[in-house]
Amino acid sequence: MSAPQVTVSQMTLANGSTKLDYSNGTFIVNNNVTVAKEFSSFICTGKVAITDLRIVGSGADVRSSYISAPSNGLAEGCVITAINGTKFSSITTDGVAPVVLVL
């Protein structure tokens, strides 16, 4: 049995695929409390602002490495994936719309 995947329309990942592997599960963030959990990508279910985003092994907020205007909200359906084989270590949102973490 192959790993479960989600097909993402109108997007191609760096590896040339249009599928996100979620075989390690997902976690829903639906409030503005910081969630400290390793995850490879996240999907916005509605317009939401990411107020803090960190990667494993770094204490710095990395929003500006992934979002050109971090203070603006991200659109519904937006997918952010960690680069260069890294993983995110925590996320804080404004809690306006749920965010799906792909573990």
N, CA and C atoms as an extended XYZ file, in Angstrom:
309
Properties=species:S:1:pos:R:3:atomname:S:1:resname:S:1:resid:I:1 pbc="F F F"
N         0.838       -1.172        0.000 N   MET     1
C         0.000        0.000        0.000 CA  MET     1
C         0.885        1.236        0.000 C   MET     1
N         0.667        2.135       -0.929 N   SER     2
C         1.497        3.333       -1.009 CA  SER     2
C         1.060        4.368        0.019 C   SER     2
N         1.972        5.305        0.300 N   ALA     3
C         1.698        6.363        1.274 CA  ALA     3
C         0.585        7.269        0.771 C   ALA     3
N        -0.297        7.737        1.677 N   PRO     4
C        -1.357        8.642        1.243 CA  PRO     4
C        -0.779        9.956        0.741 C   PRO     4
N        -1.419       10.532       -0.254 N   GLN     5
C        -0.955       11.792       -0.834 CA  GLN     5
C        -2.150       12.665       -1.163 C   GLN     5
N        -1.904       13.954       -1.249 N   VAL     6
C        -2.915       14.915       -1.659 CA  VAL     6
C        -2.445       15.546       -2.958 C   VAL     6
N        -3.305       15.634       -3.946 N   THR     7
C        -2.952       16.306       -5.192 CA  THR     7
C        -3.230       17.789       -5.038 C   THR     7
N        -2.236       18.603       -5.349 N   VAL     8
C        -2.344       20.051       -5.221 CA  VAL     8
C        -2.423       20.632       -6.623 C   VAL     8
N        -3.546       21.231       -6.961 N   SER     9
C        -3.707       21.775       -8.311 CA  SER     9
C        -2.949       23.081       -8.454 C   SER     9
N        -2.510       23.369       -9.647 N   GLN    10
C        -1.833       24.615      -10.003 CA  GLN    10
C        -0.564       24.853       -9.188 C   GLN    10
N         0.135       23.798       -8.796 N   MET    11
C         1.378       23.951       -8.062 CA  MET    11
C         2.292       22.781       -8.383 C   MET    11
N         3.563       23.055       -8.538 N   THR    12
C         4.548       21.996       -8.703 CA  THR    12
C         5.598       22.177       -7.625 C   THR    12
N         5.865       21.141       -6.857 N   LEU    13
C         6.873       21.188       -5.808 CA  LEU    13
C         8.261       21.174       -6.438 C   LEU    13
N         9.257       21.489       -5.639 N   ALA    14
C        10.630       21.549       -6.134 CA  ALA    14
C        11.083       20.225       -6.735 C   ALA    14
N        10.534       19.117       -6.265 N   ASN    15
C        10.926       17.807       -6.803 CA  ASN    15
C        10.140       17.440       -8.058 C   ASN    15
N         9.325       18.377       -8.578 N   GLY    16
C         8.567       18.143       -9.795 CA  GLY    16
C         7.202       17.517       -9.567 C   GLY    16
N         6.886       17.179       -8.339 N   SER    17
C         5.622       16.536       -8.021 CA  SER    17
C         4.511       17.567       -7.799 C   SER    17
N         3.288       17.125       -7.956 N   THR    18
C         2.132       17.953       -7.604 CA  THR    18
C         1.393       17.310       -6.430 C   THR    18
N         2.085       16.466       -5.664 N   LYS    19
C         1.462       15.766       -4.541 CA  LYS    19
C         2.234       16.032       -3.248 C   LYS    19
N         1.496       16.223       -2.156 N   LEU    20
C         2.082       16.343       -0.830 CA  LEU    20
C         1.902       15.013       -0.117 C   LEU    20
N         2.978       14.477        0.438 N   ASP    21
C         2.916       13.227        1.188 CA  ASP    21
C         2.488       13.549        2.623 C   ASP    21
N         1.376       13.003        3.046 N   TYR    22
C         0.943       13.222        4.427 CA  TYR    22
C         0.853       11.906        5.198 C   TYR    22
N         1.750       10.975        4.867 N   SER    23
C         1.735        9.663        5.522 CA  SER    23
C         2.059        9.743        7.011 C   SER    23
N         2.680       10.837        7.456 N   ASN    24
C         2.960       11.012        8.882 CA  ASN    24
C         1.824       11.715        9.602 C   ASN    24
N         0.750       12.016        8.878 N   GLY    25
C        -0.423       12.623        9.496 CA  GLY    25
C        -0.468       14.126        9.357 C   GLY    25
N        -1.501       14.691        9.935 N   THR    26
C        -1.708       16.142        9.923 CA  THR    26
C        -2.099       16.590       11.319 C   THR    26
N        -2.042       17.886       11.529 N   PHE    27
C        -2.442       18.488       12.800 CA  PHE    27
C        -3.084       19.821       12.464 C   PHE    27
N        -4.221       20.118       13.068 N   ILE    28
C        -4.949       21.351       12.786 CA  ILE    28
C        -4.641       22.401       13.851 C   ILE    28
N        -4.219       23.580       13.408 N   VAL    29
C        -4.016       24.727       14.303 CA  VAL    29
C        -5.221       25.639       14.101 C   VAL    29
N        -6.032       25.828       15.144 N   ASN    30
C        -7.235       26.637       14.994 CA  ASN    30
C        -7.363       27.729       16.059 C   ASN    30
N        -6.226       28.164       16.582 N   ASN    31
C        -6.223       29.284       17.525 CA  ASN    31
C        -4.904       30.028       17.406 C   ASN    31
N        -4.687       31.040       18.237 N   ASN    32
C        -3.474       31.844       18.123 CA  ASN    32
C        -2.408       31.467       19.153 C   ASN    32
N        -2.422       30.230       19.630 N   VAL    33
C        -1.414       29.730       20.552 CA  VAL    33
C        -0.282       29.094       19.735 C   VAL    33
N         0.971       29.305       20.149 N   THR    34
C         2.104       28.703       19.454 CA  THR    34
C         2.039       27.184       19.558 C   THR    34
N         2.187       26.524       18.414 N   VAL    35
C         2.217       25.062       18.363 CA  VAL    35
C         3.657       24.647       18.062 C   VAL    35
N         4.286       23.951       19.012 N   ALA    36
C         5.655       23.460       18.841 CA  ALA    36
C         5.578       21.992       18.437 C   ALA    36
N         5.752       21.753       17.145 N   LYS    37
C         5.625       20.405       16.583 CA  LYS    37
C         6.386       20.412       15.265 C   LYS    37
N         7.157       19.365       14.970 N   GLU    38
C         7.861       19.306       13.688 CA  GLU    38
C         6.883       19.000       12.557 C   GLU    38
N         6.960       19.787       11.477 N   PHE    39
C         6.108       19.576       10.317 CA  PHE    39
C         6.833       20.036        9.065 C   PHE    39
N         6.493       19.431        7.929 N   SER    40
C         7.200       19.707        6.679 CA  SER    40
C         6.554       20.811        5.855 C   SER    40
N         5.253       21.007        6.022 N   SER    41
C         4.548       22.040        5.265 CA  SER    41
C         3.244       22.367        5.974 C   SER    41
N         2.590       23.439        5.500 N   PHE    42
C         1.273       23.759        6.041 CA  PHE    42
C         0.390       24.338        4.957 C   PHE    42
N        -0.924       24.177        5.164 N   ILE    43
C        -1.933       24.606        4.206 CA  ILE    43
C        -2.904       25.533        4.929 C   ILE    43
N        -3.142       26.706        4.358 N   CYS    44
C        -4.085       27.663        4.937 CA  CYS    44
C        -5.486       27.344        4.441 C   CYS    44
N        -6.442       27.216        5.348 N   THR    45
C        -7.818       26.908        4.954 CA  THR    45
C        -8.652       28.160        4.729 C   THR    45
N        -8.099       29.303        5.039 N   GLY    46
C        -8.753       30.594        4.845 CA  GLY    46
C        -7.708       31.669        5.003 C   GLY    46
N        -8.084       32.929        4.835 N   LYS    47
C        -7.098       34.000        4.995 CA  LYS    47
C        -6.640       34.043        6.445 C   LYS    47
N        -5.333       33.943        6.630 N   VAL    48
C        -4.751       33.871        7.965 CA  VAL    48
C        -3.372       34.526        7.953 C   VAL    48
N        -3.008       35.158        9.048 N   ALA    49
C        -1.669       35.731        9.194 CA  ALA    49
C        -0.818       34.792       10.039 C   ALA    49
N         0.386       34.545        9.580 N   ILE    50
C         1.359       33.768       10.347 CA  ILE    50
C         2.161       34.777       11.144 C   ILE    50
N         2.079       34.713       12.467 N   THR    51
C         2.746       35.714       13.299 CA  THR    51
C         4.123       35.267       13.771 C   THR    51
N         4.429       33.977       13.652 N   ASP    52
C         5.763       33.468       13.978 CA  ASP    52
C         5.918       32.100       13.315 C   ASP    52
N         7.103       31.849       12.744 N   LEU    53
C         7.387       30.583       12.074 CA  LEU    53
C         8.859       30.263       12.267 C   LEU    53
N         9.140       29.085       12.768 N   ARG    54
C        10.528       28.694       13.055 CA  ARG    54
C        10.846       27.338       12.432 C   ARG    54
N        12.142       27.129       12.127 N   ILE    55
C        12.591       25.847       11.596 CA  ILE    55
C        13.409       25.119       12.655 C   ILE    55
N        13.502       23.814       12.516 N   VAL    56
C        14.277       22.994       13.440 CA  VAL    56
C        15.734       23.465       13.427 C   VAL    56
N        16.305       23.642       14.603 N   GLY    57
C        17.709       24.009       14.721 CA  GLY    57
C        17.990       25.495       14.672 C   GLY    57
N        16.955       26.322       14.576 N   SER    58
C        17.147       27.769       14.539 CA  SER    58
C        16.175       28.429       15.496 C   SER    58
N        16.654       29.380       16.242 N   GLY    59
C        15.776       30.111       17.153 CA  GLY    59
C        15.134       31.324       16.509 C   GLY    59
N        15.455       31.561       15.233 N   ALA    60
C        14.988       32.775       14.559 CA  ALA    60
C        13.638       32.567       13.877 C   ALA    60
N        12.863       33.642       13.831 N   ASP    61
C        11.615       33.663       13.076 CA  ASP    61
C        11.989       33.708       11.593 C   ASP    61
N        11.495       32.752       10.796 N   VAL    62
C        11.881       32.643        9.381 CA  VAL    62
C        10.773       33.053        8.416 C   VAL    62
N         9.752       33.754        8.904 N   ARG    63
C         8.635       34.135        8.029 CA  ARG    63
C         9.113       34.847        6.768 C   ARG    63
N        10.067       35.752        6.892 N   SER    64
C        10.505       36.526        5.721 CA  SER    64
C        11.237       35.671        4.690 C   SER    64
N        11.662       34.473        5.055 N   SER    65
C        12.282       33.558        4.091 CA  SER    65
C        11.229       32.836        3.243 C   SER    65
N         9.978       32.856        3.694 N   TYR    66
C         8.904       32.134        3.015 CA  TYR    66
C         7.756       33.028        2.548 C   TYR    66
N         7.636       34.220        3.152 N   ILE    67
C         6.514       35.116        2.864 CA  ILE    67
C         7.076       36.510        2.591 C   ILE    67
N         6.784       37.068        1.421 N   SER    68
C         7.378       38.367        1.052 CA  SER    68
C         6.903       39.511        1.941 C   SER    68
N         5.671       39.471        2.388 N   ALA    69
C         5.131       40.500        3.286 CA  ALA    69
C         4.483       39.782        4.472 C   ALA    69
N         5.295       39.379        5.464 N   PRO    70
C         4.781       38.566        6.568 CA  PRO    70
C         3.613       39.176        7.334 C   PRO    70
N         3.496       40.502        7.345 N   SER    71
C         2.400       41.118        8.101 CA  SER    71
C         1.060       41.010        7.380 C   SER    71
N         1.094       40.696        6.082 N   ASN    72
C        -0.147       40.489        5.335 CA  ASN    72
C        -0.631       39.060        5.554 C   ASN    72
N        -1.912       38.852        5.450 N   GLY    73
C        -2.458       37.505        5.586 CA  GLY    73
C        -2.169       36.661        4.352 C   GLY    73
N        -2.126       35.353        4.539 N   LEU    74
C        -1.976       34.415        3.432 CA  LEU    74
C        -3.356       34.006        2.949 C   LEU    74
N        -3.481       33.738        1.677 N   ALA    75
C        -4.768       33.405        1.074 CA  ALA    75
C        -5.177       31.961        1.354 C   ALA    75
N        -6.469       31.716        1.277 N   GLU    76
C        -7.005       30.372        1.388 CA  GLU    76
C        -6.365       29.481        0.332 C   GLU    76
N        -5.953       28.285        0.727 N   GLY    77
C        -5.341       27.343       -0.194 CA  GLY    77
C        -3.836       27.489       -0.324 C   GLY    77
N        -3.268       28.491        0.304 N   CYS    78
C        -1.820       28.712        0.243 CA  CYS    78
C        -1.098       27.528        0.904 C   CYS    78
N        -0.033       27.039        0.241 N   VAL    79
C         0.770       25.931        0.763 CA  VAL    79
C         2.209       26.421        0.921 C   VAL    79
N         2.760       26.281        2.108 N   ILE    80
C         4.157       26.641        2.380 CA  ILE    80
C         4.885       25.359        2.765 C   ILE    80
N         6.006       25.085        2.094 N   THR    81
C         6.792       23.879        2.345 CA  THR    81
C         8.204       24.273        2.760 C   THR    81
N         8.736       23.621        3.783 N   ALA    82
C        10.104       23.886        4.238 CA  ALA    82
C        11.088       23.558        3.119 C   ALA    82
N        12.137       24.374        2.996 N   ILE    83
C        13.108       24.199        1.919 CA  ILE    83
C        14.328       23.401        2.376 C   ILE    83
N        15.038       22.868        1.400 N   ASN    84
C        16.318       22.179        1.605 CA  ASN    84
C        16.259       21.046        2.627 C   ASN    84
N        15.161       20.301        2.635 N   GLY    85
C        15.066       19.142        3.513 CA  GLY    85
C        14.893       19.468        4.985 C   GLY    85
N        14.670       20.742        5.315 N   THR    86
C        14.449       21.106        6.711 CA  THR    86
C        12.997       20.852        7.085 C   THR    86
N        12.706       21.037        8.349 N   LYS    87
C        11.333       20.968        8.839 CA  LYS    87
C        11.082       22.195        9.701 C   LYS    87
N         9.830       22.602        9.740 N   PHE    88
C         9.450       23.666       10.652 CA  PHE    88
C         9.361       23.085       12.056 C   PHE    88
N         9.617       23.923       13.072 N   SER    89
C         9.552       23.452       14.456 CA  SER    89
C         8.415       24.079       15.241 C   SER    89
N         7.915       25.238       14.796 N   SER    90
C         6.773       25.843       15.484 CA  SER    90
C         6.107       26.872       14.586 C   SER    90
N         4.835       27.149       14.902 N   ILE    91
C         4.059       28.128       14.154 CA  ILE    91
C         3.079       28.808       15.107 C   ILE    91
N         2.868       30.103       14.877 N   THR    92
C         1.838       30.860       15.574 CA  THR    92
C         1.056       31.610       14.515 C   THR    92
N        -0.260       31.551       14.584 N   THR    93
C        -1.108       32.257       13.627 CA  THR    93
C        -1.988       33.257       14.373 C   THR    93
N        -2.712       34.075       13.615 N   ASP    94
C        -3.647       34.999       14.259 CA  ASP    94
C        -4.941       34.301       14.673 C   ASP    94
N        -5.093       33.028       14.331 N   GLY    95
C        -6.243       32.237       14.740 CA  GLY    95
C        -7.516       32.499       13.961 C   GLY    95
N        -7.450       33.322       12.900 N   VAL    96
C        -8.648       33.670       12.136 CA  VAL    96
C        -9.178       32.474       11.351 C   VAL    96
N        -8.285       31.683       10.745 N   ALA    97
C        -8.686       30.502        9.980 CA  ALA    97
C        -7.766       29.344       10.345 C   ALA    97
N        -8.272       28.128       10.345 N   PRO    98
C        -7.422       26.971       10.657 CA  PRO    98
C        -6.290       26.786        9.634 C   PRO    98
N        -5.189       26.257       10.117 N   VAL    99
C        -4.035       25.915        9.302 CA  VAL    99
C        -3.768       24.421        9.510 C   VAL    99
N        -3.579       23.690        8.399 N   VAL   100
C        -3.304       22.255        8.463 CA  VAL   100
C        -1.793       22.046        8.387 C   VAL   100
N        -1.209       21.463        9.439 N   LEU   101
C         0.212       21.125        9.429 CA  LEU   101
C         0.353       19.735        8.844 C   LEU   101
N         1.251       19.572        7.883 N   VAL   102
C         1.560       18.261        7.299 CA  VAL   102
C         2.801       17.755        8.027 C   VAL   102
N         2.631       16.732        8.839 N   LEU   103
C         3.718       16.241        9.703 CA  LEU   103
C         4.729       15.406        8.943 C   LEU   103
